[in-house]
Amino acid sequence: MAALNATANMVVAVKAQRVAGVRRVAAKHAVARLGGLKAPVSMSMRKGGRQSLGVFAAGLDFAELESAVEDDEMEWSPPVRATRKDGKSSKEAKQSKRFRKAQASVPGRMAPQEPAAGIKLMMDNATAKFVESAEAHIRLNIDPKYNDQQLRATVALPKGTGKTVRVAVLCQGDAIAAAKEAGADFAGAEDLVEDIAGGMMDFDLLIASPDMMPKAAKLGRALGPKGLMPNPKAGTVTPNVAQAVSEFKGGKVEFRADKQGIVHVPFGKLNFSPADLMENMKAIVDAIDANRPSGAKGIYWKSMYIASTMGPSVQIDHTAVQAMKVE
């Protein structure tokens, strides 16, 4: 009898937008076809609850209904997805002709490439009308929600980033002149703090001396969401601000693992030579290995991809990069 009741009264719950209260706000009745037979359908939604669809075998013979359901189960086949007239998938329809053409020339995701071949593929398929950046995307076997599996560090790219970095420095006394001499775009103490608090954000990186961090604390709401708040792990809180300015102007970049344990870091421009891109990529791989979190157990590396700004990704054999020696 329980099986018959389950067949006769089938309720399918689907998510609905939650709203305040518990009063019933809508009720619709229709007819559904179940096992070749028609049965009334009741659909309702409660505020604060979920939308429900109920099928009730009103006036139907239970044996006939159960037999019809069993017949449907025997003849069931997976639903056929709707296709576009042009034969493209919904994902392909959102891609440009240029990108689809470039992607067709790239090997599949299960075919890792040697570093040199991968860089060549990336450069050959960078067909945008501007100089694209080269990006590395590395999936690691870590869970950043645990403190001992978080990864955040810096790496000095031997050949630079190819970008002009605007640096602001919070410091006091003679350090202000030293920072400006090293190439800082902005340098100051309380006056610079007030300018930033007032909305001045004409910089890509903020470096601070330790004695200025208490005064910079009130900038957390403005700088935190933009990722500009100075941090010792990123090398942006240091007593030697002039040296830090020189390093970041010369190609030092910060990298961190996101919530999925993936590191995204640029390693140059596509007007670099393949050898320069290779050297920068090797530096990134070595830095990730050197800063392996203490809580990372077992296999550390999962996969590595490189891509241009507007081009398809190419999987790289990370073990070949690790074993590579750059002269």
C-alpha positions in Angstrom: 0.0 0.0 0.0 2.9 2.3 0.7 4.2 1.8 -2.8 0.8 2.6 -4.2 0.5 5.8 -2.1 4.0 6.8 -3.3 3.0 6.3 -6.9 -0.3 8.1 -6.5 1.1 11.1 -4.6 4.4 12.2 -6.1 5.8 15.4 -4.8 8.7 17.1 -6.5 10.3 20.0 -4.6 12.1 22.7 -6.6 13.9 25.8 -5.3 11.9 29.0 -5.2 12.8 32.4 -4.1 12.4 32.8 -0.4 10.2 35.7 0.8 9.1 36.8 4.3 6.1 35.2 6.0 4.4 31.8 5.8 1.0 32.7 4.1 0.1 30.7 0.9 0.5 33.2 -2.0 -0.3 31.1 -5.1 -2.0 27.9 -6.1 -2.4 26.5 -9.6 -4.2 23.4 -10.9 -3.4 21.7 -14.1 -3.4 18.2 -15.6 -0.2 16.1 -15.9 0.4 12.9 -17.9 1.7 10.1 -15.7 2.3 6.8 -17.4 0.1 7.6 -20.3 -2.7 8.6 -17.9 -4.0 12.0 -17.0 -4.0 13.1 -13.3 -4.7 16.5 -11.6 -1.7 18.6 -10.6 -1.6 21.0 -7.7 1.3 23.5 -7.6 1.6 25.9 -4.7 4.2 28.1 -3.0 4.4 29.4 0.6 6.2 32.5 1.6 9.4 31.5 3.3 9.1 27.9 1.9 9.5 26.2 -1.4 7.5 25.6 -4.5 5.9 22.2 -4.6 4.3 20.1 -7.4 1.9 17.4 -6.4 0.4 14.8 -8.7 -2.7 13.1 -7.3 -4.4 10.0 -8.7 -8.0 11.2 -8.4 -10.5 8.7 -9.6 -7.8 6.4 -11.1 -7.4 2.7 -10.5 -4.2 2.1 -8.4 -3.3 -1.1 -10.2 -3.7 0.6 -13.6 -1.7 3.6 -12.4 1.2 1.5 -11.0 1.3 -0.6 -14.2 1.5 2.6 -16.3 4.4 4.0 -14.2 6.3 0.7 -14.4 5.9 0.7 -18.2 7.2 4.3 -18.3 10.3 3.3 -16.3 11.0 0.4 -18.7 10.8 2.7 -21.7 12.5 5.7 -20.2 15.3 7.3 -22.1 17.4 10.4 -21.2 16.0 13.7 -22.4 17.4 15.2 -25.6 18.9 18.6 -25.1 17.7 21.4 -27.3 20.1 22.3 -30.1 20.6 25.6 -31.9 19.8 25.8 -35.6 23.5 26.5 -36.3 24.5 23.4 -34.4 26.5 25.2 -31.8 26.3 24.6 -28.1 25.3 27.4 -25.7 28.9 27.8 -24.7 30.2 28.0 -28.3 27.5 30.5 -29.1 29.0 33.0 -26.6 32.5 32.6 -28.1 33.8 34.7 -31.0 34.8 33.2 -34.3 38.4 34.2 -33.6 38.4 32.3 -30.3 36.8 29.2 -31.7 39.3 29.1 -34.5 42.2 29.5 -32.0 40.7 26.8 -29.7 40.5 24.3 -32.6 44.2 24.4 -33.0 45.0 23.7 -29.3 45.2 20.0 -28.1 42.6 18.8 -25.6 42.8 19.2 -21.9 44.1 15.6 -21.5 47.2 16.3 -23.6 49.8 18.2 -21.6 52.4 19.9 -23.7 56.1 20.4 -23.2 56.9 23.9 -21.9 58.5 25.1 -25.2 55.7 23.7 -27.3 53.0 25.1 -25.0 54.5 28.6 -25.1 54.6 28.5 -28.9 50.9 27.4 -29.1 50.0 30.2 -26.7 51.8 32.8 -28.8 50.6 31.5 -32.1 46.9 31.8 -30.9 47.2 35.3 -29.4 45.4 37.1 -32.2 43.8 40.0 -30.4 44.5 43.6 -31.6 46.6 44.5 -28.6 49.6 43.1 -26.8 48.2 40.4 -24.6 49.5 39.2 -21.2 50.8 35.7 -20.6 49.0 34.1 -17.6 49.7 30.9 -15.6 46.8 29.1 -13.8 48.0 26.4 -11.5 45.7 24.0 -9.5 47.2 22.7 -6.3 46.1 20.0 -3.9 45.3 22.4 -1.1 42.2 23.6 0.8 42.8 27.3 1.7 40.0 27.3 4.2 42.6 25.8 6.6 45.3 28.1 7.8 48.1 25.6 7.3 47.1 25.2 3.6 47.0 28.8 2.5 49.5 30.0 0.0 50.5 33.7 -0.4 54.0 34.8 -1.4 55.9 36.9 -3.9 58.2 36.0 -6.8 60.7 38.2 -8.7 60.3 37.6 -12.4 63.8 37.7 -14.0 62.5 39.3 -17.2 59.9 41.6 -15.5 56.2 41.8 -16.1 56.1 44.1 -19.1 53.7 46.4 -17.2 54.2 49.8 -15.6 53.4 49.5 -11.9 52.4 52.6 -10.0 53.7 52.4 -6.4 52.6 54.4 -3.4 54.6 54.4 -0.1 53.6 55.2 3.4 56.6 56.1 5.4 58.1 58.9 7.5 61.3 61.1 7.7 64.2 60.4 5.3 62.5 57.3 4.0 60.1 59.5 1.9 63.0 60.9 -0.1 64.6 57.5 -0.5 61.3 55.9 -1.7 60.9 58.7 -4.3 64.5 58.3 -5.4 63.9 54.5 -5.9 61.0 55.3 -8.2 57.8 55.6 -6.0 55.0 57.5 -7.7 53.6 58.7 -4.3 55.3 58.8 -0.9 54.2 60.4 2.3 53.0 59.9 5.9 49.8 61.3 7.4 49.1 63.5 4.3 49.1 60.4 2.0 46.9 58.5 4.4 44.4 61.4 4.3 44.5 61.5 0.5 43.8 57.8 0.2 41.0 58.1 2.7 39.6 60.8 0.5 39.4 58.6 -2.5 42.8 58.9 -4.2 43.5 55.5 -5.7 46.0 56.3 -8.5 48.4 53.4 -7.7 48.6 49.7 -8.2 50.6 48.8 -5.1 50.9 50.3 -1.6 54.0 49.7 0.5 54.2 50.7 4.1 56.8 50.8 6.8 55.9 49.0 10.1 55.6 52.3 12.0 52.9 53.5 9.6 50.7 50.4 9.8 48.7 51.7 12.8 47.8 54.8 10.9 47.0 52.8 7.8 44.6 50.6 9.7 41.7 53.0 9.0 42.2 52.5 5.3 41.2 48.9 5.5 37.7 49.4 4.2 38.9 51.3 1.2 42.0 49.1 0.4 40.9 45.7 1.5 38.3 44.9 -1.2 40.8 46.0 -3.9 43.6 43.8 -2.5 45.8 46.9 -1.9 46.2 46.7 1.9 49.9 46.2 2.8 50.7 42.8 4.1 54.0 41.3 5.4 53.4 38.0 3.5 53.2 40.0 0.3 56.4 41.9 1.0 54.6 45.2 1.2 55.2 45.9 4.9 59.0 46.4 5.3 61.4 48.8 7.0 63.4 49.1 3.8 60.8 50.7 1.6 63.3 51.9 -1.0 64.4 48.3 -1.7 60.8 47.2 -1.9 60.0 49.9 -4.5 62.9 48.8 -6.6 61.9 45.1 -6.5 58.3 45.7 -7.4 59.2 48.2 -10.1 61.6 45.6 -11.5 59.1 42.7 -11.8 58.3 41.3 -8.4 54.7 40.1 -8.2 52.5 38.7 -5.5 50.5 35.5 -5.9 48.0 33.6 -3.8 45.8 30.6 -4.0 42.0 31.4 -4.4 39.2 29.5 -2.6 39.5 26.6 -5.0 43.3 26.2 -4.5 44.2 27.7 -7.9 47.0 30.2 -8.3 46.6 32.8 -11.0 49.7 34.9 -11.9 50.9 36.8 -15.0 54.4 36.1 -16.2 55.0 38.6 -19.0 53.7 40.0 -22.2 53.4 38.2 -25.6 55.9 40.6 -27.1 58.6 38.9 -24.9 60.7 36.2 -26.5 59.8 32.6 -25.8 63.0 32.2 -23.8 62.1 35.2 -21.5 58.6 33.7 -20.9 60.1 30.4 -20.2 62.5 31.9 -17.6 59.6 33.8 -15.9 57.4 30.6 -15.9 60.2 28.6 -14.3 60.6 31.3 -11.6 56.9 31.0 -10.7 57.0 27.2 -10.5 60.1 27.3 -8.3 58.4 29.9 -6.0 55.3 27.8 -5.6 57.4 24.8 -4.7 59.5 26.8 -2.2 56.4 28.2 -0.5 54.6 24.9 -0.1 52.1 25.1 2.8 53.0 23.0 5.8 49.5 21.4 5.7 49.8 20.3 2.0 50.0 16.5 2.1 50.6 14.0 -0.7 50.5 15.2 -4.3 51.0 18.9 -4.3 50.5 19.8 -8.0 47.4 18.9 -9.9 47.6 20.7 -13.2 49.1 23.8 -14.9 47.7 25.8 -17.8 49.0 28.9 -19.5 46.9 31.3 -21.7 47.0 34.7 -23.3 44.5 37.3 -22.2 42.1 36.6 -25.0 43.2 33.2 -26.1 42.5 29.5 -25.3 44.4 27.8 -22.5 47.2 25.2 -23.1 47.9 22.5 -20.5 51.6 22.3 -19.6 53.5 19.3 -18.2 54.5 20.9 -14.8 57.0 18.1 -14.1 59.0 19.1 -17.2 59.0 22.7 -15.9 60.2 21.6 -12.5 63.0 19.5 -14.0 64.0 22.3 -16.4 67.2 24.2 -15.9 67.3 27.8 -17.2 70.7 29.1 -18.0 
